[in-house]
Each structure stands twice: as C-alpha cells, then as structure tokens.
Amino acid sequence: MMVDRFENLTSGITQIYKSIQKIKRCRMDSLGLKGTHVMCLHYLSEYPEGLTAADLCGKCKEDKAGISRILSDLEKTGLIAYAQKNTEKDTKRYRAKAFLTEKGRQYAKKMTNLIVHATIAGGQGITPAERDIFYRILFQIADNLNQVCQNLEGKTKHIN
C-alpha cells in the first residue's frame, strides 16, 4: 500500500538521520567540535587547495548563514585559515578560499577515521551489490522528490 511505503521511507530515513546526528555529536564532542562541523572539515580535507563558502554551501547542502557560522567556529579554533584576508565585507570573505591548517588536517584525519568506523558499522550485513542498488534507488527517490518540490514551487509562484 502507498501509505505504508511512505511511512516506511520516512521513518527509516528519520531513524538513519537521527543516528547519524547522534554519532556526529558524540564523536565530534571527543574532538571538541560540533556535529555541524563534520561535512565542512570533510570537504576541506578533500580539497587541500581550499573551498569558498559558496562551494561549501553546495557540497554540504547548507545555507550561507550556516556555513558562515561553521567557518567562523573553525577559524576561531585554528582549524582553518583563508587564502586571503578581507575584513572589508562579508561578501569578500564569502568568496575567499578557506583551507585547513596543520591542526585542521590533524583533526580531519581523526574525524575521517571516525567516519570510516561508523560507515563500516552501518554497512554490516550488506553486500557491495546490495549497497550499489541501495544508493542507486536512494538517489533516484531523492531526484524524484526534488522534482516534486520544484513543481510545487512553480505552482506556488503562479498562485501568488
């Protein structure tokens, strides 16, 4: 039944999301960081030449204000620096590339180890073929629902 599928999808995704958030929170506490810092540190470690706040917004699926707060926290703790210092306007800072400091790279390495451990634990009992099918289906559902959202936004604009 369609309603059962909806309930299964939403409750499963909600349970996974809550577990991921709890793991992030608990593991990042051990590093003195917040769970919200995880994806920024991850992507900055993947791009040693640095990323702009705009780049991180796209990769982390976060809004500008959220990324700005995270980058501010990371800069205060000495985990990131900027390729150029611009204090005139936030818009210039938004365009400057942030990169990990040596301390940031050390934290990112520890964090990556925690991520690998959690990923292995979460994937127990799943074959590589099942994992491939799962991700293909998950992203197909995500794309389909994104299309529904775009259609709804288009209808809302026409009504107003």
C-alpha positions in Angstrom: 0.0 0.0 0.0 1.3 3.5 -0.8 0.8 4.9 2.7 2.8 2.0 4.1 5.6 2.8 1.7 5.5 6.4 2.7 5.6 5.5 6.4 8.5 3.1 5.8 10.5 5.6 3.8 10.0 8.5 6.2 10.5 6.5 9.4 13.6 4.7 8.0 15.2 7.9 6.8 14.3 9.7 10.0 15.9 6.9 12.1 19.1 6.9 10.0 19.3 10.7 10.1 18.9 10.8 13.9 21.5 8.1 14.3 24.0 10.0 12.1 23.4 13.2 14.0 23.9 11.4 17.3 27.1 9.8 16.1 28.4 13.2 14.7 27.5 14.9 18.0 29.1 12.2 20.2 32.2 11.7 18.1 32.8 15.4 17.5 32.5 16.1 21.2 35.5 13.9 21.7 37.4 16.3 19.4 35.9 19.4 21.0 33.9 20.2 17.9 30.2 20.2 16.9 28.4 17.8 14.7 27.7 20.6 12.2 31.5 20.9 11.6 31.8 17.4 10.1 31.0 18.0 6.5 32.9 21.2 6.2 36.0 19.6 7.6 35.5 16.6 5.4 35.2 18.6 2.2 38.1 20.9 3.1 40.2 17.8 3.7 39.2 16.6 0.2 40.2 19.9 -1.4 43.5 20.9 0.1 43.7 24.0 -2.2 40.7 25.3 -0.3 37.0 25.9 -0.9 34.9 29.1 -0.8 31.9 29.4 1.5 29.7 29.2 -1.7 31.5 25.9 -2.6 30.8 24.5 0.8 27.1 25.6 0.7 26.7 23.5 -2.4 28.6 20.5 -1.2 27.3 20.4 2.4 23.7 21.3 1.3 23.7 24.1 3.9 22.6 27.7 3.7 25.0 30.7 3.6 24.4 31.6 7.2 25.0 28.1 8.5 28.3 27.8 6.6 29.4 31.2 7.8 28.8 30.2 11.4 30.7 26.9 10.9 33.6 28.6 9.2 33.8 31.2 11.9 33.9 28.5 14.6 36.6 26.6 12.7 38.7 29.7 12.2 38.4 30.6 15.9 39.7 27.2 16.9 42.6 27.4 14.4 41.4 24.6 12.2 41.0 26.8 9.0 42.6 29.9 7.5 41.8 31.9 4.5 43.8 32.2 1.3 43.3 36.0 1.5 42.2 38.1 4.5 39.4 40.5 3.6 37.7 42.2 6.5 36.0 44.9 4.5 32.9 43.0 3.6 31.5 39.5 4.4 30.8 39.1 0.7 34.6 39.2 0.0 35.2 36.7 2.9 32.4 34.5 1.3 34.5 34.4 -1.9 37.8 33.7 -0.2 39.0 30.1 -0.1 39.2 28.5 3.3 41.7 25.8 3.8 42.7 23.5 6.6 45.6 24.5 8.8 48.0 21.8 10.0 45.9 21.5 13.2 42.8 21.2 10.9 44.4 18.5 8.9 45.2 16.5 12.1 41.6 16.9 13.3 40.2 16.0 9.8 42.3 12.8 9.8 40.9 11.8 13.2 37.4 12.7 12.0 37.9 10.6 8.8 38.9 7.6 11.0 35.7 8.1 13.0 33.6 8.3 9.8 35.2 5.2 8.3 34.4 3.3 11.6 30.8 4.5 11.6 30.4 3.7 7.8 31.7 0.1 8.3 29.5 -0.4 11.3 26.4 0.9 9.4 27.1 -1.3 6.4 27.5 -4.6 8.3 25.5 -7.4 6.6 25.2 -5.6 3.3 26.9 -6.9 0.2 28.6 -4.5 -2.2 25.9 -5.3 -4.8 23.2 -4.5 -2.3 24.9 -1.3 -1.4 25.1 -0.2 -5.0 21.4 -0.9 -5.6 20.5 0.9 -2.3 22.4 4.1 -3.3 21.0 4.0 -6.9 17.5 3.7 -5.5 18.1 6.3 -2.8 19.3 8.9 -5.2 16.5 8.1 -7.7 14.0 8.7 -4.9 15.9 11.9 -3.9 15.8 13.1 -7.5 12.1 12.3 -7.9 11.1 14.1 -4.7 13.3 17.1 -5.7 11.3 17.3 -9.0 8.1 17.2 -7.0 9.4 20.1 -4.8 10.4 22.1 -7.9 6.9 21.5 -9.4 5.3 22.7 -6.1 7.5 25.8 -6.0 6.5 26.6 -9.6 2.8 26.2 -8.8 3.2 28.4 -5.6 4.8 31.2 -7.7 1.9 31.1 -10.2 -0.7 31.3 -7.4 0.9 34.4 -5.7 
